[in-house]
Amino acid sequence: MKKHSFNVIGYDTKYWWLLYASGVLFVFLGSWIIVSPQKSYLFLSLLLAIGLLTTGLFESLYSIFHIRKIKDWGWIFIGGLIDAILGVYLLNYPLIAIILMPFVIGIWMLFRAFMTVSSSIALKTIGVKGWLWLLVTSMVLILPSILILINPFAELINIVFITGIAFVLSGIFRIIFSQRLKSLMPK
C-alpha cells in the first residue's frame, strides 16, 4: 500500500474519515449557530467547547494513528491538542469564557486558517487537483477571524454569526480536504 505524506503538514490517506467527521461536525455546528442566533451566549460557549473538544480529539487521534507514517505528524497533533484544550477550558470556566470568547475564537480561527493554507499548498506540491478551491476556502476563513480580532466586543449577535460562518467554512475545508485524501488511496 502506497503511503502519502506531505511536506508541510502531513496526512496519510487511511484515516481520511476522521477529517471528514470533524468537517461534518463543524458544518453542523456552524449552521446551527447561524440559524439560532437568539440562543444565549453562554449556550454558544458550551456548544463551542463541545465542538472544539470533539474535533480536537478526532484530529489528535488521526495524528497518533499516523505517528510513524507522517513526516510532520506533530503539527496535526498540536492543532488537535489546541482545539481539545480550548474545549476543556471553555467547559470548565464558562463565565470567564464569555468575556474571553471573542479573543479565543478569533485567535483559534486565525491559527486554523493558516493551517489550512499550509495543507492546500501541500496538496499542490504532490499534484492533487482541486487544491486551489481549498486555498480559496482557507483565505476566506482568515477574514472572519480578523473581523473578530479587530472588534472583539462588537454586538454579540455579530460575533455569533461570524463564528457560525467560520465554523461552516472550516467544516467545508475539512470535508473537501478529506475527499482529496480519499482520492489518493490506492485502488
Secondary structure, DSSP 8 states (H G I E B T S, - for coil): ------SSS---STTHHHHHHHHHHHHHHHHHHHH-TTS-HHHHHHHHHHHHHHHHHHHHHHHHHTTTT-TTHHHHHHHHHHHHHHHHHHHH-HHHHHHHHHHHHHHHHHHHHHHHHHHHHHHHHTT-TTHHHHHHHHHHHHHHHHHHHHSTTS-HHHHHHHHHHHHHHHHHHHHHHHHHHHHTS--
